[in-house]
Amino acid sequence: MPKTSIVAEPNKQEVIISRKFEAPRELVFRMWTDAKYLPEWWGPSVMTTIVDSLDAKKGGVWRYVQHDPAGNEYAHNGVFHEVTAPERLIHTYEFEGVPSVGLVTVTFEELPGGKTELTGTSLYPSVEIRDGVLQSGMTEGAIELMDRFAVLLAKHSS
């Protein structure tokens, strides 16, 4: 299966990340939205992730706190605007301490053979903010996150 695809066209405010997984859509959606599994795949493996809150419903909030080996803390949060299981999520994304909020749409497309294509589209307030996010290491982080997610799915779909 192809690895993670990341598209960030020049002069556009969005980043599109997609990947096909060898797992049924219901499982992919559940693992993506279940606080029990998030620490296993969300963020870089050198950090620990704690799910402070995750209420995957319209109006529900999420907040994840990460700690790096030096003890630094990084927090991310947002609000769900749509949760249509197992098809789509729309939520905001904020890296706490950075004055910018993005809008994220994640779709879960059922493919033949019990596979799923997950596509996340992150829309930023400006091209400059989007470019800053890309320069911060977002591309490498997204690839690692998707690789870790694939490992988790393989453990639970066999």
C-alpha positions in Angstrom: 0.0 0.0 0.0 1.2 3.5 -0.7 2.6 5.5 2.2 1.4 8.9 3.4 0.7 11.5 0.7 1.1 15.2 1.7 0.0 17.9 -0.7 0.6 21.6 0.0 0.2 23.6 -3.2 1.9 27.0 -3.4 -0.2 30.0 -2.5 -3.0 27.9 -1.0 -4.0 27.8 2.7 -4.4 24.1 3.0 -2.5 20.9 3.6 -4.0 17.6 2.5 -2.7 14.4 4.1 -3.9 11.0 3.0 -3.1 7.4 3.4 -4.7 4.0 2.7 -4.9 1.5 5.5 -5.5 -2.2 5.4 -8.3 -2.0 7.9 -12.1 -1.6 7.8 -13.4 1.9 8.0 -15.3 1.4 11.3 -12.0 0.3 12.9 -10.0 3.2 11.5 -12.6 5.7 12.7 -12.8 4.1 16.1 -9.1 4.1 16.6 -8.8 7.7 15.4 -11.4 8.9 17.9 -10.9 6.7 21.0 -8.9 8.2 23.8 -7.7 4.8 24.9 -5.6 4.4 21.7 -4.5 8.0 20.9 -1.3 7.9 23.1 -0.1 5.0 21.0 0.0 6.9 17.7 -0.6 10.7 18.1 2.5 12.7 17.7 6.2 11.8 17.6 7.3 8.6 19.3 9.9 10.5 21.3 7.1 12.2 23.2 4.5 10.9 25.5 0.9 12.0 24.7 -1.8 12.3 27.4 -5.4 12.8 26.4 -6.6 15.5 28.6 -10.1 15.4 27.0 -11.7 13.9 24.0 -15.4 14.2 23.4 -16.0 13.2 19.8 -19.4 14.7 19.2 -20.7 18.0 17.8 -19.6 20.8 20.2 -17.3 18.4 22.1 -13.7 19.4 22.8 -10.4 17.6 22.6 -7.1 18.4 24.2 -3.8 16.4 24.1 -0.7 17.2 26.1 2.7 16.0 25.0 5.9 15.8 27.0 9.3 15.6 25.4 12.4 13.8 26.9 13.6 17.2 28.4 10.3 17.6 30.2 8.9 20.3 28.0 5.1 20.4 27.6 3.2 21.0 24.4 -0.6 21.2 24.2 -3.0 20.9 21.3 -6.8 21.5 21.4 -9.9 22.0 19.4 -13.7 21.7 19.1 -15.6 19.2 17.0 -18.1 20.8 14.6 -19.2 17.6 12.9 -18.9 14.0 13.9 -20.5 11.6 11.4 -19.3 8.1 12.3 -17.6 6.4 10.5 -17.4 8.9 7.6 -16.2 12.3 8.6 -14.9 14.6 11.4 -14.6 18.4 11.2 -12.8 20.1 14.1 -10.6 23.1 14.9 -7.0 22.7 15.7 -4.9 25.0 17.9 -1.3 24.6 19.1 -1.5 26.3 22.4 0.6 29.4 22.6 0.5 30.0 18.9 -2.2 32.6 17.9 -3.8 30.7 15.1 -6.6 28.2 14.6 -7.0 25.8 11.7 -10.0 23.9 10.5 -9.5 20.2 9.9 -11.7 17.9 7.9 -11.0 14.2 8.1 -12.8 11.7 5.9 -12.8 7.9 6.1 -13.5 6.4 2.7 -14.4 2.7 2.6 -12.4 0.9 -0.2 -12.9 -2.6 -1.6 -11.3 -5.5 0.3 -11.9 -4.0 3.8 -9.5 -1.1 3.3 -9.9 2.5 4.2 -8.5 5.8 2.8 -8.1 8.5 5.4 -7.8 12.0 4.2 -7.2 15.0 6.4 -7.5 18.5 5.0 -6.1 21.3 7.3 -7.2 24.8 6.3 -5.2 27.7 7.8 -6.1 31.4 8.1 -3.4 32.4 5.7 -0.8 31.0 3.3 1.9 32.4 5.6 0.6 30.5 8.6 0.3 27.3 6.6 3.8 27.7 5.4 5.0 28.3 8.9 3.3 25.1 10.0 5.0 23.2 7.2 8.4 24.6 8.1 7.9 23.6 11.8 8.3 19.9 10.9 4.6 19.1 10.3 5.4 17.0 7.2 7.8 14.7 9.1 5.5 14.6 12.1 2.4 13.6 9.9 4.3 10.8 8.2 5.5 9.4 11.6 2.0 9.8 13.0 0.4 7.9 10.1 3.1 5.1 10.3 2.4 4.7 14.0 -1.4 4.6 13.3 -0.8 1.9 10.7 1.0 -0.2 13.2 -1.8 0.2 15.7 -4.4 -0.8 13.1 -2.4 -3.9 12.1 -2.4 -5.0 15.8 -6.2 -4.7 16.1 -7.4 -5.8 12.7 -5.8 -9.3 12.6 
